[in-house]
Amino acid sequence: MADLLDSSHWGPVWALLHGMDRDIAGLYAEAGIDDVRTRYVGPIIQLSRHEPLTIQQLADRIAVTHSAMSQTVSAMRRAGLVVDADNVDGRTRRIRLSPRGLEVVPFLVAEWRATETSLRELEAELPYALTTVVADIRRALERRSFAERLRANFSL
């Protein structure tokens, strides 16, 4: 058996996803939209449909952790895409899209729809859909979590 340090079993999956992400980012570059990263698109679309939102509400809508969304919102704020909303409660900070954020919404909505359509077309060409693979992996991890598997295979 080959040394596992010479392999990267999930490397091709990461490379595939990052390549597709680069293609989406290329669409932004072609349109001259340099201040938007692909990870901003979901939050921007959610804010355009439901603003103002707290970071936790946004995290819940995107299905990421509060910490991850907080980092994304900070980056979006630095890019001038979001601002603080009028907050009625001093304990809860809500955000909304800035004028620049609102300006890019139509492009990002069109990109999201094109991406979803393209992925569905691609998946239709495959004998075993990626969404099915993901569901199968989730079911397997419900039976035995990745953390349990990792600890069972870990040794110094």
N, CA, C and O of each residue as an XYZ file, in Angstrom:
624
protein
N       0.851     -1.188      0.000
C       0.000      0.000      0.000
C       0.888      1.241      0.000
O       1.897      1.286      0.705
N       0.520      2.230     -0.778
C       1.281      3.479     -0.871
C       1.170      4.255      0.437
O       0.192      4.121      1.172
N       2.168      5.054      0.710
C       2.155      5.919      1.888
C       1.037      6.952      1.710
O       0.974      7.625      0.682
N       0.165      7.078      2.700
C      -0.957      8.014      2.601
C      -0.503      9.467      2.503
O      -1.265     10.328      2.065
N       0.733      9.740      2.908
C       1.248     11.108      2.770
C       1.509     11.465      1.309
O       1.685     12.635      0.969
N       1.531     10.450      0.454
C       1.729     10.680     -0.973
C       0.401     10.771     -1.725
O       0.380     10.794     -2.955
N      -0.697     10.822     -0.984
C      -2.003     10.887     -1.641
C      -2.809     12.068     -1.116
O      -2.507     12.647     -0.072
N      -3.823     12.394     -1.861
C      -4.809     13.389     -1.446
C      -6.126     12.924     -2.046
O      -6.509     13.330     -3.143
N      -6.811     12.063     -1.300
C      -8.025     11.421     -1.809
C      -9.080     12.433     -2.250
O      -9.761     12.217     -3.253
N      -9.220     13.525     -1.519
C     -10.223     14.528     -1.848
C      -9.659     15.651     -2.702
O     -10.401     16.557     -3.081
N      -8.374     15.618     -3.015
C      -7.758     16.658     -3.838
C      -8.502     16.925     -5.132
O      -8.739     18.086     -5.467
N      -8.881     15.886     -5.876
C      -9.617     16.140     -7.121
C     -10.968     16.834     -6.898
O     -11.402     17.630     -7.730
N     -11.627     16.533     -5.777
C     -12.908     17.191     -5.471
C     -12.669     18.681     -5.216
O     -13.366     19.535     -5.763
N     -11.654     18.982     -4.362
C     -11.326     20.377     -4.088
C     -10.932     21.095     -5.379
O     -11.372     22.219     -5.620
N     -10.119     20.465     -6.198
C      -9.677     21.093     -7.445
C     -10.872     21.372     -8.365
O     -10.943     22.433     -8.986
N     -11.798     20.433     -8.448
C     -12.995     20.618     -9.272
C     -13.813     21.803     -8.783
O     -14.185     22.672     -9.573
N     -14.096     21.843     -7.477
C     -14.914     22.921     -6.919
C     -14.221     24.275     -7.054
O     -14.860     25.272     -7.389
N     -12.921     24.309     -6.793
C     -12.188     25.567     -6.917
C     -12.116     26.021     -8.377
O     -12.166     27.219     -8.653
N     -12.003     25.091     -9.294
C     -12.003     25.444    -10.711
C     -13.326     26.046    -11.143
O     -13.354     27.033    -11.878
N     -14.415     25.457    -10.692
C     -15.736     26.000    -11.020
C     -15.912     27.375    -10.383
O     -16.473     28.283    -10.997
N     -15.432     27.524     -9.152
C     -15.507     28.808     -8.467
C     -14.704     29.869     -9.225
O     -15.137     31.015     -9.342
N     -13.536     29.481     -9.736
C     -12.732     30.419    -10.537
C     -13.470     30.832    -11.807
O     -13.385     31.984    -12.233
N     -14.198     29.883    -12.414
C     -14.968     30.214    -13.610
C     -16.059     31.242    -13.301
O     -16.298     32.162    -14.083
N     -16.713     31.073    -12.155
C     -17.735     32.045    -11.749
C     -17.085     33.405    -11.506
O     -17.593     34.431    -11.960
N     -15.958     33.408    -10.787
C     -15.241     34.661    -10.527
C     -14.789     35.306    -11.833
O     -14.734     36.532    -11.933
N     -14.469     34.496    -12.825
C     -14.084     35.021    -14.134
C     -15.211     35.805    -14.780
O     -14.972     36.797    -15.468
N     -16.437     35.360    -14.559
C     -17.604     36.086    -15.070
C     -17.669     37.479    -14.448
O     -17.985     38.451    -15.135
N     -17.369     37.581    -13.136
C     -17.357     38.883    -12.463
C     -16.270     39.763    -13.067
O     -16.492     40.940    -13.350
N     -15.088     39.173    -13.262
C     -13.959     39.950    -13.812
C     -14.305     40.481    -15.204
O     -14.003     41.631    -15.525
N     -14.936     39.642    -16.028
C     -15.333     40.077    -17.372
C     -16.304     41.253    -17.320
O     -16.315     42.101    -18.212
N     -17.115     41.294    -16.272
C     -18.097     42.369    -16.124
C     -17.519     43.573    -15.379
O     -18.207     44.575    -15.183
N     -16.252     43.470    -14.966
C     -15.624     44.576    -14.244
C     -16.059     44.683    -12.800
O     -15.941     45.744    -12.186
N     -16.561     43.592    -12.257
C     -16.993     43.584    -10.858
C     -15.873     42.960    -10.036
O     -15.826     41.746     -9.832
N     -14.978     43.817     -9.572
C     -13.784     43.338     -8.881
C     -13.936     43.297     -7.365
O     -13.084     42.728     -6.682
N     -14.996     43.886     -6.823
C     -15.148     43.958     -5.378
C     -16.017     42.837     -4.807
O     -16.274     42.814     -3.603
N     -16.466     41.922     -5.638
C     -17.336     40.837     -5.190
C     -16.600     39.510     -5.309
O     -16.020     39.202     -6.350
N     -16.628     38.740     -4.249
C     -16.088     37.381     -4.235
C     -17.272     36.418     -4.291
O     -18.382     36.766     -3.889
N     -17.036     35.233     -4.780
C     -18.137     34.278     -4.932
C     -18.809     33.970     -3.600
O     -20.009     33.699     -3.566
N     -18.060     34.007     -2.511
C     -18.670     33.703     -1.212
C     -19.621     34.802     -0.748
O     -20.376     34.589      0.200
N     -19.608     35.965     -1.384
C     -20.509     37.056     -1.023
C     -21.887     36.916     -1.671
O     -22.856     37.516     -1.205
N     -21.976     36.140     -2.726
C     -23.189     36.148     -3.552
C     -24.421     35.690     -2.779
O     -25.447     36.369     -2.807
N     -24.342     34.564     -2.096
C     -25.488     34.088     -1.313
C     -25.948     35.115     -0.295
O     -27.135     35.433     -0.240
N     -25.023     35.649      0.524
C     -25.449     36.672      1.479
C     -26.032     37.919      0.823
O     -27.020     38.466      1.314
N     -25.442     38.373     -0.272
C     -25.975     39.569     -0.947
C     -27.380     39.303     -1.460
O     -28.264     40.148     -1.315
N     -27.596     38.139     -2.057
C     -28.938     37.822     -2.556
C     -29.925     37.726     -1.404
O     -31.040     38.237     -1.508
N     -29.539     37.079     -0.302
C     -30.436     36.977      0.852
C     -30.757     38.359      1.413
O     -31.908     38.639      1.748
N     -29.757     39.218      1.516
C     -30.013     40.575      2.003
C     -30.926     41.333      1.053
O     -31.775     42.106      1.499
N     -30.767     41.125     -0.249
C     -31.617     41.839     -1.207
C     -33.074     41.401     -1.090
O     -33.980     42.151     -1.453
N     -33.294     40.219     -0.597
C     -34.652     39.687     -0.498
C     -35.269     39.851      0.889
O     -36.492     39.881      1.027
N     -34.410     39.959      1.934
C     -34.934     39.912      3.305
C     -34.318     40.938      4.249
O     -34.482     40.816      5.463
N     -33.618     41.942      3.737
C     -32.903     42.838      4.647
C     -33.857     43.691      5.460
O     -35.001     43.900      5.057
N     -33.403     44.184      6.596
C     -32.094     43.948      7.194
C     -32.073     42.615      7.941
O     -33.112     42.114      8.372
N     -30.891     42.060      8.085
C     -30.718     40.796      8.800
C     -29.563     40.919      9.771
O     -28.636     41.704      9.569
N     -29.636     40.124     10.834
C     -28.490     40.005     11.724
C     -27.510     39.031     11.099
O     -27.856     38.304     10.168
N     -26.310     39.016     11.603
C     -25.326     38.064     11.092
C     -25.814     36.640     11.330
O     -25.635     35.778     10.470
N     -26.427     36.378     12.483
C     -26.924     35.026     12.757
C     -28.045     34.646     11.799
O     -28.084     33.519     11.307
N     -28.956     35.576     11.530
C     -30.035     35.277     10.576
C     -29.457     34.971      9.202
O     -29.910     34.051      8.521
N     -28.466     35.735      8.803
C     -27.825     35.514      7.515
C     -27.096     34.179      7.499
O     -27.172     33.444      6.515
N     -26.394     33.860      8.576
C     -25.696     32.570      8.686
C     -26.684     31.417      8.571
O     -26.416     30.428      7.889
N     -27.823     31.546      9.238
C     -28.846     30.491      9.178
C     -29.382     30.319      7.759
O     -29.593     29.191      7.314
N     -29.602     31.417      7.048
C     -30.124     31.342      5.678
C     -29.120     30.709      4.721
O     -29.513     30.035      3.768
N     -27.823     30.920      4.968
C     -26.780     30.401      4.086
C     -26.283     29.036      4.561
O     -25.581     28.340      3.826
N     -26.642     28.655      5.778
C     -26.229     27.377      6.383
C     -24.723     27.321      6.628
O     -24.046     26.361      6.258
N     -24.214     28.393      7.270
C     -22.828     28.428      7.713
C     -22.816     28.858      9.174
O     -23.848     29.254      9.717
N     -21.661     28.781      9.803
C     -21.558     29.189     11.194
C     -21.620     30.711     11.326
O     -21.374     31.445     10.369
N     -21.950     31.156     12.518
C     -21.958     32.590     12.809
C     -20.572     33.173     12.561
O     -20.445     34.258     11.993
N     -19.547     32.466     12.980
C     -18.168     32.935     12.806
C     -17.830     33.117     11.331
O     -17.262     34.138     10.945
N     -18.178     32.129     10.505
C     -17.893     32.224      9.067
C     -18.635     33.401      8.448
O     -18.076     34.135      7.634
N     -19.901     33.580      8.836
C     -20.673     34.688      8.269
C     -20.150     36.021      8.772
O     -20.130     37.000      8.026
N     -19.728     36.070     10.018
C     -19.167     37.302     10.551
C     -17.935     37.717      9.760
O     -17.762     38.897      9.455
N     -17.084     36.764      9.428
C     -15.896     37.052      8.619
C     -16.296     37.519      7.215
O     -15.709     38.458      6.679
N     -17.284     36.866      6.633
C     -17.748     37.254      5.295
C     -18.343     38.655      5.317
O     -18.065     39.462      4.430
N     -19.160     38.948      6.326
C     -19.771     40.274      6.424
C     -18.694     41.338      6.621
O     -18.789     42.423      6.047
N     -17.682     41.045      7.417
C     -16.581     42.004      7.602
C     -15.897     42.300      6.268
O     -15.591     43.451      5.958
N     -15.663     41.259      5.493
C     -15.038     41.446      4.178
C     -15.961     42.216      3.240
O     -15.504     43.069      2.479
N     -17.250     41.921      3.292
C     -18.215     42.640      2.455
C     -18.309     44.105      2.878
O     -18.487     44.985      2.036
N     -18.191     44.363      4.164
C     -18.202     45.746      4.664
C     -16.971     46.488      4.139
O     -17.088     47.620      3.670
N     -15.793     45.861      4.213
C     -14.568     46.487      3.702
C     -14.667     46.768      2.208
O     -14.107     47.749      1.717
N     -15.382     45.903      1.486
C     -15.566     46.092      0.042
C     -16.645     47.118     -0.272
O     -16.859     47.458     -1.436
N     -17.328     47.613      0.760
C     -18.355     48.632      0.548
C     -19.684     48.074      0.079
O     -20.481     48.800     -0.515
N     -19.938     46.794      0.335
C     -21.160     46.158     -0.153
C     -22.294     46.143      0.872
O     -23.463     46.042      0.502
N     -21.952     46.242      2.157
C     -22.963     46.260      3.216
C     -22.644     47.369      4.212
O     -21.506     47.820      4.338
N     -23.680     47.785      4.905
C     -23.553     48.788      5.968
C     -24.461     48.360      7.111
O     -25.316     47.489      6.952
N     -24.263     48.987      8.263
C     -25.157     48.727      9.386
C     -26.526     49.298      9.073
O     -26.650     50.384      8.506
N     -27.536     48.559      9.447
C     -28.912     49.036      9.288
C     -29.259     49.908     10.488
O     -28.508     49.966     11.462
N     -30.380     50.573     10.411
C     -30.875     51.296     11.581
C     -31.257     50.246     12.605
O     -32.229     49.513     12.424
N     -30.497     50.176     13.670
C     -30.718     49.145     14.673
C     -31.579     49.687     15.800
O     -31.231     50.668     16.458
N     -32.709     49.027     16.007
C     -33.635     49.462     17.040
C     -33.283     48.865     18.395
O     -33.744     49.352     19.428
N     -32.484     47.832     18.397
C     -32.112     47.137     19.618
C     -30.590     47.193     19.749
O     -29.880     46.687     18.880
N     -30.094     47.782     20.794
C     -28.660     47.928     20.979
C     -27.916     46.613     21.109
O     -26.701     46.573     20.920
N     -28.622     45.533     21.429
C     -27.976     44.223     21.589
C     -27.815     43.493     20.265
O     -26.988     42.588     20.151
N     -28.585     43.872     19.281
C     -28.599     43.157     18.006
C     -28.227     44.104     16.875
O     -28.881     45.125     16.662
N     -27.169     43.753     16.153
C     -26.760     44.566     15.004
C     -27.271     43.918     13.728
O     -27.050     42.735     13.470
N     -27.956     44.723     12.947
C     -28.457     44.251     11.662
C     -27.690     44.953     10.558
O     -27.179     46.058     10.738
N     -27.620     44.294      9.419
C     -26.935     44.873      8.268
C     -27.885     44.930      7.080
O     -28.897     44.232      7.019
N     -27.516     45.788      6.146
C     -28.274     45.915      4.904
C     -27.273     46.178      3.788
O     -26.097     46.438      4.044
N     -27.739     46.111      2.572
C     -26.876     46.378      1.433
C     -26.618     47.872      1.308
O     -27.502     48.693      1.550
N     -25.413     48.202      0.932
C     -25.055     49.588      0.623
C     -25.552     49.897     -0.787
O     -26.028     48.999     -1.481
N     -25.450     51.148     -1.218
C     -25.800     51.449     -2.619
C     -24.986     50.584     -3.597
O     -25.529     50.118     -4.600
N     -23.705     50.366     -3.320
C     -22.888     49.507     -4.197
C     -23.413     48.071     -4.173
O     -23.489     47.421     -5.215
N     -23.768     47.585     -3.005
C     -24.328     46.239     -2.900
C     -25.604     46.106     -3.712
O     -25.797     45.120     -4.423
N     -26.473     47.100     -3.604
C     -27.718     47.083     -4.383
C     -27.451     47.132     -5.878
O     -28.182     46.532     -6.666
N     -26.412     47.842     -6.261
C     -26.063     47.993     -7.676
C     -25.698     46.653     -8.327
O     -26.026     46.424     -9.491
N     -25.021     45.768     -7.586
C     -24.571     44.502     -8.182
C     -25.600     43.382     -8.079
O     -25.401     42.311     -8.652
N     -26.692     43.611     -7.362
C     -27.693     42.553     -7.175
C     -28.202     41.973     -8.492
O     -28.207     40.749     -8.621
N     -28.629     42.760     -9.474
C     -29.144     42.146    -10.704
C     -28.132     41.216    -11.377
O     -28.495     40.135    -11.841
N     -26.872     41.631    -11.430
C     -25.844     40.776    -12.023
C     -25.699     39.482    -11.225
O     -25.632     38.400    -11.807
N     -25.651     39.586     -9.898
C     -25.444     38.401     -9.062
C     -26.640     37.454     -9.105
O     -26.468     36.236     -9.056
N     -27.839     37.998     -9.195
C     -29.036     37.154     -9.341
C     -28.962     36.394    -10.663
O     -29.244     35.196    -10.709
N     -28.584     37.085    -11.736
C     -28.455     36.419    -13.040
C     -27.364     35.353    -13.001
O     -27.526     34.269    -13.561
N     -26.241     35.670    -12.331
C     -25.162     34.682    -12.225
C     -25.621     33.473    -11.436
O     -25.349     32.341    -11.835
N     -26.318     33.687    -10.313
C     -26.788     32.578     -9.476
C     -27.704     31.669    -10.292
O     -27.569     30.446    -10.255
N     -28.627     32.269    -11.023
C     -29.549     31.468    -11.846
C     -28.791     30.707    -12.934
O     -29.083     29.542    -13.200
N     -27.820     31.369    -13.558
C     -27.018     30.696    -14.594
C     -26.204     29.557    -13.999
O     -26.079     28.493    -14.605
N     -25.650     29.781    -12.809
C     -24.861     28.734    -12.147
C     -25.744     27.549    -11.795
O     -25.384     26.405    -12.072
N     -26.891     27.808    -11.191
C     -27.801     26.718    -10.816
C     -28.268     25.945    -12.050
O     -28.336     24.716    -12.019
N     -28.589     26.649    -13.130
C     -29.012     25.993    -14.368
C     -27.876     25.157    -14.941
O     -28.088     24.021    -15.366
N     -26.673     25.718    -14.952
C     -25.508     25.006    -15.494
C     -25.205     23.753    -14.682
O     -24.885     22.705    -15.245
N     -25.304     23.860    -13.366
C     -25.050     22.688    -12.515
C     -26.099     21.603    -12.734
O     -25.775     20.415    -12.757
N     -27.337     22.006    -12.892
C     -28.398     21.024    -13.142
C     -28.202     20.347    -14.503
O     -28.422     19.144    -14.640
N     -27.789     21.122    -15.502
C     -27.492     20.533    -16.817
C     -26.332     19.549    -16.713
O     -26.389     18.446    -17.257
N     -25.291     19.957    -16.015
C     -24.120     19.092    -15.835
C     -24.503     17.817    -15.099
O     -24.112     16.720    -15.499
N     -25.258     17.963    -14.038
C     -25.661     16.801    -13.251
C     -26.516     15.832    -14.077
O     -26.440     14.620    -13.879
N     -27.327     16.357    -14.999
C     -28.167     15.519    -15.856
C     -27.324     14.654    -16.796
O     -27.791     13.622    -17.278
N     -26.087     15.073    -17.055
C     -25.192     14.305    -17.921
C     -24.493     13.158    -17.192
O     -23.880     12.296    -17.821
N     -24.589     13.155    -15.877
C     -23.856     12.178    -15.080
C     -24.718     10.963    -14.741
O     -25.931     11.091    -14.577
N     -24.106      9.798    -14.638
C     -24.878      8.616    -14.271
C     -25.269      8.595    -12.797
O     -26.198      7.883    -12.415
N     -24.570      9.367    -11.967
C     -24.822      9.392    -10.527
C     -24.669     10.837    -10.073
O     -23.553     11.353    -10.009
N     -25.771     11.486     -9.760
C     -25.783     12.915     -9.483
C     -24.982     13.276     -8.241
O     -24.997     12.548     -7.249
N     -24.287     14.400     -8.302
C     -23.505     14.876     -7.167
C     -24.394     15.109     -5.952
O     -23.980     14.827     -4.827
N     -25.598     15.616     -6.154
C     -26.501     15.822     -5.026
C     -26.845     14.499     -4.353
O     -27.063     14.460     -3.142
N     -26.896     13.422     -5.118
C     -27.125     12.095     -4.546
C     -25.902     11.638     -3.765
O     -26.034     11.055     -2.689
N     -24.725     11.897     -4.295
C     -23.486     11.551     -3.589
C     -23.447     12.277     -2.247
O     -23.150     11.668     -1.220
N     -23.745     13.573     -2.254
C     -23.726     14.356     -1.020
C     -24.736     13.791     -0.019
O     -24.415     13.647      1.161
N     -25.941     13.472     -0.469
C     -26.960     12.900      0.419
C     -26.489     11.557      0.980
O     -26.692     11.275      2.161
N     -25.867     10.736      0.149
C     -25.355      9.448      0.617
C     -24.251      9.624      1.662
O     -24.208      8.901      2.658
N     -23.366     10.583      1.428
C     -22.296     10.852      2.394
C     -22.898     11.356      3.707
O     -22.465     10.935      4.780
N     -23.872     12.237      3.642
C     -24.514     12.747      4.866
C     -25.152     11.607      5.664
O     -25.035     11.561      6.889
N     -25.826     10.686      4.967
C     -26.444      9.551      5.670
C     -25.381      8.682      6.339
O     -25.564      8.236      7.471
N     -24.280      8.445      5.645
C     -23.189      7.651      6.222
C     -22.610      8.354      7.444
O     -22.272      7.703      8.433
N     -22.495      9.673      7.382
C     -21.947     10.424      8.513
C     -22.930     10.514      9.671
O     -22.517     10.710     10.815
N     -24.211     10.376      9.398
C     -25.188     10.307     10.482
C     -25.025      8.994     11.251
O     -25.211      8.951     12.467
N     -24.675      7.923     10.526
C     -24.445      6.633     11.184
C     -23.166      6.661     12.011
O     -23.117      6.108     13.110
N     -22.125      7.313     11.475
C     -20.837      7.419     12.171
C     -20.175      8.700     11.671
O     -19.796      8.801     10.504
N     -20.042      9.671     12.563
C     -19.561     10.994     12.164
C     -18.130     10.937     11.645
O     -17.391      9.989     11.912
N     -17.759     11.968     10.901
C     -16.392     12.048     10.398
C     -15.418     12.194     11.561
O     -14.317     11.643     11.530
N     -15.832     12.946     12.597
C     -14.973     13.096     13.780
C     -14.684     11.735     14.411
O     -13.549     11.460     14.801
N     -15.706     10.883     14.511
C     -15.494      9.538     15.060
C     -14.552      8.729     14.170
O     -13.653      8.051     14.666
N     -14.755      8.799     12.893
C     -13.900      8.075     11.950
C     -12.462      8.577     12.038
O     -11.514      7.792     12.044
N     -12.317      9.898     12.105
C     -10.991     10.497     12.182
C     -10.263     10.056     13.446
O      -9.096      9.669     13.390
N     -10.943     10.113     14.574
C     -10.317      9.705     15.840
C      -9.963      8.216     15.836
O      -8.935      7.821     16.385
N     -10.811      7.395     15.220
C     -10.537      5.959     15.164
C      -9.296      5.654     14.317
O      -8.635      4.639     14.532
N      -8.984      6.518     13.368
C      -7.841      6.306     12.478
C      -6.614      7.118     12.863
O      -5.578      7.031     12.204
N      -6.724      7.901     13.923
C      -5.631      8.768     14.336
C      -4.709      8.075     15.326
O      -5.159      7.443     16.281
N      -3.443      8.204     15.085
C      -2.456      7.732     16.060
C      -1.163      8.495     15.853
O      -0.808      8.853     14.730
N      -0.469      8.738     16.946
C       0.831      9.431     16.888
C       1.943      8.418     16.747
O       3.114      8.792     16.680
